[in-house]
Structures are given as structure tokens and as C-alpha cells.
């Protein structure tokens, strides 16, 4: 009897020790997101506040939006933070995601060599792309099915151009920072989100070989949204934590923090939850 009591006590003690660990594990949330939210520094800026206010330990993998959606389809993420609206809506319509909410935006900009050999500065986006193609100036594409890549392909299509097989069109197959570095090396043009561009330009300083040449076009609008992976298709999704995550992004205090995030005095993202 005494031996059984000791064993029972030991088992209870071990169970007690394991409970905090299990609880901590339950408070972890996995997000698949875009490289721009990481490269811009936004996630590192917001993460400490998110954990302090919710107790949730947010982990993430930063890839192109296309890859992020695939990760979610494979049930390897709980939530998404992405920026390819058409692909996102298709993702939700197919039953892979629920509760899509827009949270912020910035814009894309066309950058290129300071000397601008294709003379695109100040042109509308479509005319700028036609000028690049006409001059056969190097153009470096993300080439990774990211939100930026999808936006770029849409812009080429709107310009009635299909440059993917042209020698001057280079597919990097990498993130935005690497693509910008490649564009600088090749003295070429590239489409980038403004947030990553500001981070890149700040890092390059006086040595920056690229400059913004086309901006402000309505076609360059860049919307970011959060989506919960559908628990009906992925039973292990932490839907309760995902709801907390989505609610946190749209609350006024978080929206203000997004607006307050600046680099060298320049705002990188603009909140627009509920609009």
C-alpha cells in the first residue's frame, strides 16, 4: 500500500511538472507570412507587444505569398499574413482559410538605376514597363510566386507584354532584399514593396545604385490581410489563438502602432482595418 502511495505521489508530481510545459506549448502560434513583413522589420517591432498583451508566443516563416499559402494548405501554419488579394480570396473560396481581414497597406514602387537608361521616371506604370521592354534594359523579377511577383505579372499583362522568355528579363527566385541586390548588380529595374525598399535604401545609404522611378499609380496599391487556416481542413489549427491574433491586428491600438512604425522618419505601412 505504501509503495502504491509513493508511486501515485511520484506520478502526480510528474504530471504537475508537465502541465506548465503543455500550457506553454498551447500558447504558441505558427504564422506563414511574406518576406516584406520581416525584411521591413515590422514583425520584430510588433512581436514583443503582441506577446505582452496576449501571452501568445508567435513564431513565423517568411516566404513568398504563394509559398505561404501552400504551407497553410499543408496544415503547417495556424494563420497567414499575406498580400496577394486575388490568391487569398481563391484560397478562402476553396475552403482552405476563414475570416480574412485586411489590416494595412502600402504600395509597390518601380526602382531602377539612378541614371535611368530606359527613361521611365515619372511615367505611368504601363508606359514605364513598355519603355523597359523597348530598351531591353535588365529587369529583375522576384520569380517566386510571392505577392510582389503576382503583382508584377499582373502589371506586365495590363501592359500587353509577356517578357518571361526575354534575355533581359531575369527571374531571381528569391526574396525582395536579394532581388534588389541583384537589380543593383545588373543595373536593372525591379518592382518592390515600399516597406522593403525603405529598409534597403537605408541600409545602402550613399552607396545605393537604385532609385524610385515610378510611384503613386493606383495599380501599385499593396493590401495586406490576415487569414486563419480553416480548422475543418486542418484540425490541429489553434483556432482560439488565431481569433485572438486576428482581433489583435484590427484593434485601434495595434493599428496606431502600425502607423507609428517608421524608418528614417518614413512610414512603411498604413493601417486600414475595417475599410
C-alpha positions in Angstrom: 0.0 0.0 0.0 2.8 2.4 1.0 4.6 1.6 -2.3 1.5 2.4 -4.3 1.1 5.7 -2.5 4.7 6.6 -3.3 4.2 5.7 -6.9 1.0 7.7 -7.1 2.6 10.7 -5.5 5.5 10.5 -8.0 3.1 10.2 -10.9 1.2 13.2 -9.7 4.4 15.2 -9.2 5.5 14.4 -12.8 2.1 15.4 -14.1 2.3 18.7 -12.3 5.7 19.4 -13.8 4.4 18.7 -17.3 1.3 20.9 -17.1 3.1 24.3 -17.4 5.1 22.9 -20.4 1.9 21.8 -22.1 0.3 25.1 -21.3 3.2 27.0 -22.8 3.1 24.8 -25.9 -0.6 25.6 -26.3 0.2 29.3 -26.4 2.4 29.0 -29.5 1.0 30.2 -32.8 2.6 29.5 -36.2 2.3 32.1 -38.9 3.2 31.9 -42.6 3.9 35.4 -43.9 5.6 37.3 -46.6 9.3 38.4 -46.7 8.3 42.0 -46.8 6.8 42.0 -43.3 10.0 40.5 -42.0 12.5 42.4 -44.1 10.9 45.7 -43.2 11.3 45.0 -39.5 7.6 45.3 -38.8 7.2 41.8 -37.2 10.2 42.3 -34.8 8.7 45.7 -33.9 5.3 44.3 -33.1 6.1 40.9 -31.6 7.1 41.9 -28.1 3.8 43.9 -27.7 1.7 41.1 -29.1 3.2 38.6 -26.6 2.9 41.0 -23.7 -0.8 41.7 -24.4 -1.9 38.2 -25.4 0.6 35.8 -23.8 0.9 34.1 -27.2 4.4 33.1 -28.5 4.1 34.0 -32.2 6.5 32.1 -34.5 6.7 32.6 -38.2 8.2 31.6 -41.5 8.7 34.4 -44.0 8.4 33.3 -47.7 6.6 34.5 -50.8 2.8 34.6 -50.5 2.4 31.7 -52.9 4.6 29.5 -50.7 2.9 30.8 -47.6 -0.5 29.7 -49.0 0.9 26.3 -49.8 2.3 25.9 -46.3 -1.2 26.7 -45.0 -2.8 24.2 -47.3 -0.5 21.6 -45.9 -1.7 22.4 -42.4 1.8 23.6 -41.3 0.6 27.0 -40.1 -2.3 28.4 -38.0 -2.6 31.8 -39.5 -1.4 33.8 -42.5 -0.3 37.4 -43.0 0.0 37.9 -46.8 -0.5 40.4 -49.6 -2.0 38.9 -52.8 -5.7 39.6 -52.6 -6.8 37.5 -55.6 -4.9 34.5 -54.4 -6.1 34.9 -50.9 -9.8 35.1 -52.0 -9.3 31.9 -54.0 -7.7 30.3 -51.0 -10.7 31.1 -48.8 -13.2 30.2 -51.5 -11.6 26.8 -51.8 -12.1 26.2 -48.1 -8.5 26.4 -47.0 -8.9 29.6 -45.0 -11.5 31.5 -43.0 -12.0 35.0 -41.5 -9.9 37.0 -44.0 -9.4 40.6 -42.6 -7.5 43.4 -44.2 -5.2 45.2 -41.8 -2.8 47.6 -43.6 -1.4 48.6 -46.9 1.5 50.3 -48.6 2.4 50.4 -52.2 4.7 49.0 -54.8 7.3 51.2 -56.5 9.3 50.6 -59.6 13.0 51.1 -58.9 16.0 51.2 -61.3 19.4 52.6 -61.9 19.9 56.2 -60.9 20.8 57.1 -64.5 17.6 55.5 -65.7 18.7 54.3 -69.1 15.1 53.4 -70.2 13.9 56.9 -69.2 10.9 55.7 -67.2 11.0 58.3 -64.4 7.6 59.9 -63.8 5.8 57.7 -66.3 2.7 55.6 -65.7 3.5 52.1 -64.8 2.3 50.6 -68.1 4.3 53.1 -70.1 7.4 52.5 -67.9 7.3 48.8 -68.5 6.9 49.3 -72.2 9.9 51.6 -72.2 12.0 48.9 -70.3 11.0 46.3 -72.8 11.7 48.6 -75.8 15.1 49.4 -74.5 15.7 45.7 -73.4 17.0 47.0 -70.1 17.6 44.3 -67.4 14.5 43.7 -65.3 14.9 41.5 -62.2 11.7 39.7 -61.1 11.1 38.0 -57.8 10.1 34.9 -59.8 8.8 33.2 -56.6 5.0 33.4 -56.8 5.1 35.9 -54.0 2.6 38.7 -53.7 5.1 41.1 -55.3 5.7 38.7 -58.1 2.0 38.2 -58.7 1.5 42.0 -58.8 4.4 42.3 -61.2 2.9 39.7 -63.6 -0.4 41.5 -63.5 1.2 44.8 -64.4 3.0 43.2 -67.4 -0.3 41.7 -68.6 -2.0 45.0 -68.3 0.8 46.4 -70.4 0.1 43.7 -73.1 3.6 42.4 -72.6 5.0 38.9 -71.8 8.7 39.3 -71.1 9.3 36.0 -69.2 11.3 34.4 -72.1 13.3 37.5 -73.0 17.0 37.5 -72.3 16.8 40.9 -70.4 14.2 39.5 -68.0 15.8 37.8 -65.0 14.0 35.6 -62.6 15.7 35.8 -59.2 13.6 33.2 -57.4 14.4 34.9 -54.1 13.1 37.3 -51.6 12.8 41.1 -52.1 16.1 42.1 -50.5 18.1 39.6 -52.6 16.2 40.7 -55.7 17.0 44.4 -55.1 20.7 43.5 -54.6 20.6 41.6 -57.9 19.0 44.5 -59.7 21.7 46.8 -58.4 24.4 44.4 -59.6 22.8 44.2 -63.1 22.0 47.9 -63.3 18.4 46.8 -63.8 14.9 47.6 -62.8 12.7 45.9 -60.3 9.3 46.1 -58.6 9.4 46.2 -54.8 7.0 47.0 -51.9 7.8 50.3 -50.4 8.4 49.0 -46.9 11.3 46.7 -48.0 12.6 49.5 -50.3 12.9 51.9 -47.4 14.8 49.3 -45.4 17.1 48.5 -48.4 17.8 52.2 -49.2 18.5 53.0 -45.6 21.0 50.1 -45.4 22.7 51.1 -48.7 23.0 54.8 -47.8 25.1 56.8 -50.1 26.2 53.7 -51.9 22.7 52.9 -53.2 22.8 52.4 -57.0 19.0 52.3 -57.3 16.3 54.9 -57.0 12.5 55.1 -57.1 11.5 56.0 -60.6 7.7 55.2 -60.7 5.3 55.6 -57.8 1.8 56.8 -56.9 0.0 54.8 -59.6 -3.3 53.2 -58.5 -2.1 49.9 -60.0 0.7 49.9 -57.4 -1.6 49.6 -54.3 -0.5 46.8 -52.0 -3.0 45.4 -49.5 -2.0 43.1 -46.5 -4.5 40.8 -44.8 -4.6 38.1 -42.1 -6.4 34.8 -42.6 -7.0 31.8 -40.2 -6.3 28.4 -41.7 -9.6 26.5 -41.8 -9.8 24.2 -38.7 -12.3 22.0 -40.7 -9.5 21.0 -43.0 -6.6 21.3 -40.5 -7.9 20.0 -37.1 -4.7 20.9 -35.3 -5.1 24.6 -36.1 -5.3 26.6 -32.8 -8.5 28.4 -33.8 -8.9 30.1 -30.4 -5.5 31.6 -30.5 -5.9 32.5 -34.2 -9.0 34.5 -33.3 -7.1 36.4 -30.6 -4.4 37.0 -33.3 -6.8 38.4 -35.8 -8.6 40.6 -33.2 -5.3 42.0 -32.1 -4.3 43.2 -35.5 -7.5 45.2 -36.1 -7.9 46.8 -32.7 -7.2 50.6 -32.7 -4.1 50.4 -30.5 -2.4 48.0 -32.9 -3.4 50.0 -35.9 -1.8 53.0 -34.4 1.4 51.1 -33.7 1.5 50.1 -37.4 1.2 53.8 -38.4 3.9 54.7 -35.9 6.4 52.3 -37.3 8.9 54.4 -39.3 12.4 54.2 -40.6 14.4 57.4 -41.1 11.1 59.3 -40.5 9.3 57.4 -43.3 6.1 55.5 -42.6 6.3 51.9 -44.0 2.7 50.7 -43.6 -0.7 52.4 -43.4 -3.5 50.8 -41.2 -6.8 50.2 -42.9 -8.6 47.6 -40.8 -12.4 47.6 -41.4 -12.2 49.7 -44.6 
